[in-house]
Amino acid sequence: MTTLTEAPVAPLLDRLFSQADAAKPMADPAFAAITPEERLRLMRSKADYRHFYAQLKDYALPVSRDAGRLLYMLARTSRARTIVEFGTSFGLSTLHLAAALRDNGGGKVITSEFEPSKIARARANLAEAGLADLVEIREGDALETLASDLPERIDLLLLDGAKSLYRDILGLVEGRLRAGAAIVADNADHCPDYLEYVGNPANGYLSMPFTDEVELTVRLDGAGER
């Protein structure tokens, strides 16, 4: 048994995923009225992402259940101690990462979210899970909150915020990623410049689509090892 598969984390995640399944953006008439072309433009925009995601503040938009388990397994396998997450939302992925740190003996998840109401829900979920002591939530735009005061060595990076910013966020933490660090990018197909960058081994990465939704990348060389 592990923290992830025991109470209070396991039943909490079951409830949160069920709630997320029952409340999807496309059920909202206002969101559903946006044309597919406009949704694609907004998801890939570096100018309108704040407005676009503010409209989704009442939706969890979580990683899949399988992706959550993948995060836990990667963090356990690498014996991660320091994890950076872009896009806290309601904290479902954060719960998986923090559970892995608990089972690794401790550490810190640094996660960033600009929507205050989502931060409140994430804090409540982490407290219910008994994992709040392992998580530092930074409120604001990740281009600012993750631009400084990061650990010298980062073991794992999760990209699950505004898709258009994946390449920019990677640039903020890249110099601190250790050799062998895993990067999980959810819905990375909406950030072609990110995929192009990590797909080029000359940039120090090996990358592949892990599922239709997840791009899995490994840092081949790390901070101080180039």
N, C-alpha and C positions, 0 to 999 in steps of 0.2 A: 504494500500500500504506500501511496505517496500523498503529499499535500494536495496534489491536483485531483486525486481520485477519492479523497476522504472528505467528510464534513469538516468545516462549513463550506469549503470551496466548491466541491463537486455539485451539491444541490443548488448552490447559488448560480453557478454557471449554467446548469440546466434551465433554471428559471429565466435567466437573462437571455439566453439564446432563444428560448420559446417566445419571450416577449418581443425580441427583435424579429423573429419570423412572422409574428402576428401584426407587426407595425412596420410596413415598408413604404418608402417614399412614393412609389407608384400608386399607392392607394390614396394619396393626397391629390385631389382634383387640380389644385394649383400647380403642383409639380408635374403631374401627368400631362398637363396642357402644354408643357414646353416641348417643342419638337425635338426629335432625336438629334438632329443636326445642331440645334442650339445647346442641348445638354452636352454633346461632345465638345463643342467650342468652349463652354464654361468650364468643363473638367480639365481642359488643356490650357486654359488661360492663366497667365501670370499676373493679370491685371484685375480680374473679377473674382478670384477664388474666395476672398473674404466674404463677399456678398453671397456667392453661390452656397458656400457651406453654412453660412448663418441661417439660410432658409431650411437647412436640414438639422437644425439644433435639437429637434425632438426625436430624432432617429439615431439608433445606436450605430448603424453602418459597420457592424463588426466583421472581423475576419471570420472565415468559416470555422466550424468545429474542428475539421481536420487541420486547418492552418494553425489553430490554437494549439493543438497537440504537437504539431511540428515545432512550434516555437518553444514549447516546454522541452521537447526532446533535444533540440539543438542546444538550448541553454544548459541542459544537464550533461549532454555529451561533451561539451566544451568546458564544463566546470566553470561557467561564466560567473563573474563577480560584478561586472559593470556592463549595463545594458542601456542603450539609448533608444527611445521610441518617439517617432514623429506621428502624432495623432492619437491622443488618449481616448477621446469620445467618452463612452460610458465605462471604459476600463476593462472590457472583456479580454482583450489581448494582454493588457497590463497584468491581469490576474494570473494568466498562464505564465508570464515571465517572472512575476514575483513568487509564484509557487515554486518555480524551478530554483530561484535563488534561495528560498527557504530550505529546500532539500539539498542545495549545494553547501549549506552552512552559513549563508548570509551574502550580503552584497547590496547593490543599489540599482534600481531602475530609474533613470531620469527620463521623464516623458513630458511632452509639450502639447498644450491645447489652448486655443484662443477663445473658445466659447465658455463663459462663466457657468452657465447652467449645466453643461456637460461635465465640467470639473467638479461641481457639487455632487453630481450623481456618481462620478467615478470615485470620489473620496468616500462616499457612503458605502459603495460596493466594496472598496478595499478594506474599510473598517469592519464591515460585516464578515469579510473573509479572514480577518486577523492578519492582513498583510501590509497594512498602511505604513508600518515602520520601515519597509523595504523600498518605498517608492517616494520619489521627489517629483511633484507635479509643478511644472513651470508654466505660468499663465501668460499668454500672449502669442504673438506671431513667432513661429519657430525660427524664422530667419534672424530673429533677435535673441530669443531665449536660448537657442543652442549655439550661439555665436561665441560664447565665452564660458568659463568656469566648468569645463568638462574634465572628466578624469583623464589622466595621462594615457591610460590604456583602456580601450573599449573592446569588449569581447563579442558583442552582438548588436546589430542595428536593425530595427524594424521601421520600415517606411509605410505608413498607412494613413497619411494625412492628405492634404491637397496634392493630387497626383502630379500637377504641373511643376511642383517644387522638388521632386525627388532628386534630381541632379544637383540642385542648389544645396539641399540638406546634406547630401553625401559629401559635397565639397567642404562643409563646415566641420565634419567629424573625420574625414578621410585620414588626416595626419595622425590620428590617435587610434585607428583600427589596428589591432595586432595581427600578425600573420596568422592565417587560419580563421579569422573572424568571419562569421556568417552574416549576410545581409538578406533579409526577407522583405520583398517589395510587393505589396498587394495591389493588384490591378495596374501593374507597371506598364501595360500596353498603352496607357493614356499619357505616358511620358517618354516619347521616342528618343529624346536626347539622353535620358538616363540609360535606356536599353543599349543605345549605340555605344555609350561610354563604357559600361561594365562588360559589354560584349567584346571589347577589344582587349586581348590579353596583354598588349603593350602598356595598358594602364594599370596593370597589376591585379587583375581580377579573372576569375573563371566563373561563368554564369550560364544558367540554363533555365528554361521554363519548367517549373516543378509540377504545376497544374495549370489549368486554363487561367487561373486567377493569380497565381503566385510565381514570381521570379526569384530563384534562389541563387545567391552569389557568394563566393568565397574570396576573401582577400588573400592574395598570394604572397605579398610582402607587407610588413606592418611598420608602425612608427619606429623609427630608429634602425630599421632593418633593410632600408633600400640601398 
